[in-house]
Amino acid sequence: MNKNKKFISTFIILLIVVLIVVILPLLNKENNVVQTFKNFDPIKIITNKSEAKVKDEDKNVRSKDIIGKISIPGTNIDSDLMQTTDNEYYLNHSIDGKKNYKGSIFMDYRNTTYDRKLLIYGHNSETLKNVPFHDLEKYLSKSFYNLHKNINLTLNNEESTWEIFSVMIVEEGNNNHMKITFNDKEWIRHIDWMKKNSVYDTYVDVGVDDKIVTLQTCYYKPKNSYLIVNAKKNQIGGNYEKSNKPKIWSNNENITSSNGYIY
């Protein structure tokens, strides 16, 4: 009987030792794993991975939106030129697809790079100077214009210079400058309107065969107006011919499109 009690006591002691040496560490390890998963937020991780993937994909897509470059000597304007399927996205996105109140310089979605007239937009600010088209305000000074008459564009793998022929302030409600399709008579009339409404005379001739670019940004004198800089493509080395068509169209009235809107 005593031997049995002694055996049972020994067995119990060994069992306790096994529990202490083997089982408890396993329990502690399991507890640590549980604590790790309590601190692990799979939703957050998945979200971050998804966001990173979206950003990478967006960046790749947006790189396809780069259609050229624009720079203007004497200004801070030196940037990739963007274009997408609307005129809203690049008002508040940078060229890498990130949200940015400064936006980017971009071409009107209606344009192709081969059009007769290109329309390019960029932000201005009454209080900030580091927005894309703020330096266009320098062209309100003719002395600045006299020293910096050209805009540089790279489009279709071609570098070109464009000579500024008109600087305008257009009040809200007048969208004449936003028209991009013309017949020849409308084209000369449009150019004549731009020249006659320039804040100073540049004495630059523009004809029916010239291509032009219009840079548009906001202006604040008066409020809600636009500052418009117009330039013609320098045709030296160009691949299109001059014609003997008239350089000036006498009628300076607004042009009405087929849908009834006045541009």
C-alpha positions in Angstrom: 0.0 0.0 0.0 2.8 2.4 0.9 4.5 1.4 -2.3 1.4 2.4 -4.3 1.1 5.7 -2.6 4.7 6.4 -3.2 4.3 5.5 -6.9 1.3 7.8 -7.2 3.0 10.6 -5.5 6.0 10.2 -7.8 3.8 10.1 -10.9 2.0 13.3 -9.8 5.3 15.1 -9.2 6.6 14.1 -12.6 3.3 15.2 -14.2 3.6 18.6 -12.6 7.2 18.9 -13.8 6.1 18.0 -17.4 3.4 20.6 -17.2 5.8 23.2 -16.0 8.6 22.4 -18.5 6.6 21.5 -21.6 3.0 22.6 -21.5 3.3 26.1 -20.0 5.8 27.4 -22.6 3.4 26.1 -25.3 0.6 28.0 -23.7 2.7 31.2 -23.5 3.6 30.8 -27.1 0.0 30.5 -28.1 -0.8 33.5 -26.0 1.9 35.5 -27.8 0.5 34.5 -31.1 -3.0 35.6 -30.0 -1.7 38.9 -28.9 0.1 39.4 -32.2 -3.1 38.9 -34.1 -4.9 41.2 -31.8 -2.4 43.9 -32.8 -2.6 42.9 -36.5 -5.2 44.9 -38.5 -5.8 42.9 -41.7 -8.2 45.6 -43.0 -5.5 48.3 -42.7 -2.9 46.1 -44.3 -5.1 45.2 -47.2 -6.2 48.8 -47.6 -2.6 50.0 -47.7 -1.7 47.4 -50.2 -4.7 48.3 -52.3 -3.9 52.0 -52.1 -0.3 51.4 -53.1 -1.4 49.3 -56.0 -3.9 51.9 -57.1 -1.3 54.6 -56.8 1.2 52.6 -58.9 -1.5 51.9 -61.5 -2.6 55.5 -61.5 0.9 56.7 -62.0 1.4 54.4 -64.9 -1.8 55.5 -66.5 -1.1 59.2 -65.9 2.4 58.9 -67.5 0.5 58.2 -70.7 -1.2 61.6 -70.3 2.1 63.4 -70.9 1.8 64.7 -74.5 4.7 67.1 -74.5 6.5 69.9 -72.7 6.1 73.7 -72.4 8.6 76.3 -71.2 8.7 80.1 -71.4 12.1 81.9 -70.9 12.1 84.5 -68.2 9.4 82.6 -66.2 9.0 79.7 -63.9 7.0 77.9 -66.6 8.8 74.7 -67.5 6.7 71.6 -67.3 5.4 68.5 -68.8 2.2 69.1 -70.7 -0.8 66.9 -69.8 -4.0 65.9 -71.5 -6.8 63.5 -70.5 -10.4 62.9 -71.4 -11.8 66.0 -69.6 -10.8 69.5 -68.5 -11.2 68.8 -64.8 -8.8 66.1 -63.6 -5.6 68.2 -63.9 -7.2 71.2 -62.2 -6.4 69.4 -58.9 -3.9 66.7 -59.8 -0.1 66.8 -60.3 1.6 65.0 -63.2 2.1 61.9 -61.1 -1.6 61.6 -60.5 -1.6 62.8 -56.9 -4.1 65.3 -55.5 -2.6 68.7 -55.6 -4.4 72.1 -55.3 -1.9 73.6 -57.8 -3.0 71.2 -60.6 -0.9 70.8 -63.7 -0.6 72.5 -67.1 -2.8 70.6 -69.6 -4.3 70.8 -73.0 -8.0 71.0 -73.8 -9.4 67.4 -74.1 -11.0 68.5 -77.4 -7.6 69.2 -79.0 -5.3 66.9 -81.0 -1.7 68.0 -81.1 -2.0 68.7 -84.8 -4.9 71.2 -84.6 -4.8 74.6 -86.0 -5.3 76.1 -82.6 -4.2 74.5 -79.3 -5.8 75.6 -76.0 -3.7 75.1 -72.8 -4.7 75.7 -69.2 -2.9 76.3 -65.9 -3.8 77.7 -62.5 -3.1 81.2 -61.3 -3.6 82.7 -57.8 -4.1 86.1 -56.4 -2.0 85.3 -53.3 0.3 82.4 -54.3 3.1 82.7 -56.8 4.1 79.0 -57.1 1.2 77.9 -59.2 1.7 76.8 -62.9 0.6 79.9 -64.9 1.1 82.7 -62.3 4.1 84.1 -64.3 1.8 84.8 -67.3 1.0 88.0 -65.5 4.4 89.2 -66.4 3.1 89.6 -70.0 0.9 92.4 -68.9 4.1 94.4 -69.1 5.2 95.2 -72.7 8.8 95.7 -71.6 8.8 92.1 -70.3 7.2 90.9 -73.6 9.8 92.7 -75.6 12.5 90.6 -73.9 10.6 87.3 -73.9 8.4 86.9 -77.0 8.5 83.2 -77.4 6.9 80.1 -76.0 8.7 76.7 -76.4 6.6 73.6 -77.0 7.6 70.0 -77.6 4.8 68.1 -79.3 4.9 65.0 -81.5 8.7 64.7 -80.8 9.1 68.1 -82.4 10.6 71.2 -80.6 9.0 74.4 -81.8 8.9 78.1 -80.8 5.7 80.2 -80.8 5.8 83.9 -81.1 3.4 85.8 -78.8 1.1 88.1 -80.8 -1.6 89.0 -78.3 -2.1 89.4 -74.5 -5.7 89.7 -73.4 -7.9 90.1 -70.3 -11.2 88.5 -71.0 -14.1 89.1 -68.6 -16.4 86.3 -67.4 -19.0 85.3 -69.9 -16.9 85.9 -73.0 -15.7 82.5 -74.1 -14.7 83.5 -77.6 -11.1 82.4 -76.9 -12.2 78.8 -76.2 -13.3 78.1 -79.7 -10.9 75.6 -81.5 -12.6 74.8 -84.8 -13.0 77.3 -87.7 -13.4 77.7 -91.4 -10.9 80.2 -93.0 -13.2 83.2 -92.6 -13.9 82.4 -89.0 -10.2 81.8 -88.4 -9.1 85.2 -89.6 -12.0 86.8 -87.7 -10.8 85.0 -84.6 -7.2 86.2 -85.0 -8.4 89.7 -85.7 -10.4 89.6 -82.4 -7.4 88.5 -80.5 -5.2 91.2 -81.9 -7.7 94.0 -81.5 -8.3 93.1 -77.9 -4.7 92.8 -76.9 -3.6 95.0 -74.0 -0.8 96.3 -76.3 0.1 96.0 -80.0 2.8 93.4 -80.7 3.0 94.3 -84.4 3.1 90.5 -85.2 1.4 89.5 -88.4 -0.8 86.3 -88.2 -2.3 84.7 -91.2 -4.8 82.1 -92.3 -2.1 79.4 -92.5 -0.6 80.1 -89.1 -1.1 77.7 -86.2 -1.6 79.3 -82.8 -1.5 78.3 -79.2 -3.7 80.0 -76.5 -2.6 79.9 -72.9 -5.5 80.5 -70.4 -5.4 81.2 -66.7 -7.5 83.0 -64.1 -7.1 86.7 -63.4 -8.5 89.0 -60.7 -8.6 92.5 -62.2 -11.5 92.5 -62.7 -12.7 89.5 -60.6 -13.4 86.3 -62.3 -11.7 87.3 -65.5 -9.1 85.4 -67.6 -5.6 86.2 -68.7 -5.0 85.0 -72.2 -1.7 84.8 -74.0 -1.8 83.9 -77.7 1.2 82.9 -79.9 1.7 81.7 -83.4 4.0 78.9 -84.5 7.3 79.9 -85.9 7.2 78.5 -89.4 10.9 78.4 -90.0 11.5 74.8 -91.0 7.8 74.1 -91.0 6.2 71.6 -93.4 3.1 73.6 -94.5 3.0 76.3 -97.1 2.0 79.9 -96.9 -0.9 81.0 -99.1 -2.0 84.3 -100.5 -5.2 84.4 -98.5 -6.0 87.7 -96.7 -4.4 88.3 -93.3 -7.2 90.4 -91.8 -10.9 89.8 -91.6 -12.7 93.1 -91.0 -15.7 91.8 -89.0 -14.8 91.7 -85.3 -18.1 90.1 -84.0 -18.4 87.0 -81.8 -18.5 83.7 -83.6 -21.5 81.5 -83.0 -21.1 77.7 -83.3 -23.5 75.3 -84.8 -24.9 74.5 -81.4 -25.8 78.1 -80.7 -23.2 78.9 -78.1 -21.1 82.0 -78.5 -17.3 81.4 -78.0 
